[in-house]
Amino acid sequence: MTGPDGRPETLYEAVGGADALQRLSDSFYEAVLADELLAPVFADFTPTHIEHVAVWLAEVFGGPARFTEELGGHQALLRAHLGLAITEEQRVRWVELMTAAVDKELPDDELLRKRVVEYFEWGTKIARQVSADPVGTDLGTPGPTPRWGWDGVR
């Protein structure tokens, strides 16, 4: 489906769906695991993490709600960041590597890439904030998985 400007209605459709998000996740984590600053954050990393990130992004960008249905939703994602103590330097590097992966793997559409990277800027700030709390922290009810579209969070 397309919106009034002729673009796909969702970012999920615009990026190329699940396959494109899997390629994005693969490319990004290949760089992360080789990065001196970020590799230690992912010391307990498992290969399924790459797939889970792609499933999360699909849902956030307007695709299937598999992360909520199968992997615990927003609460599970936030819990995974507890106790990581992510620094601002690590957050910025994460965004830099993801931006490079976006440029490599997603369609050559400036507005699309801008909107996707804006989500990562927004999301990494939340992840950094949550990561300062110790494992076991009661996060309350964070609400449903956020949806990110052409105009930001919906």
Summary of the structure (lengths in Angstrom):
residues: 154
radius of gyration: 15.1
end to end distance: 18.2
largest distance: 46.0
contacts: 441
relative contact order: 0.17
helix: 62%
strand: 4%
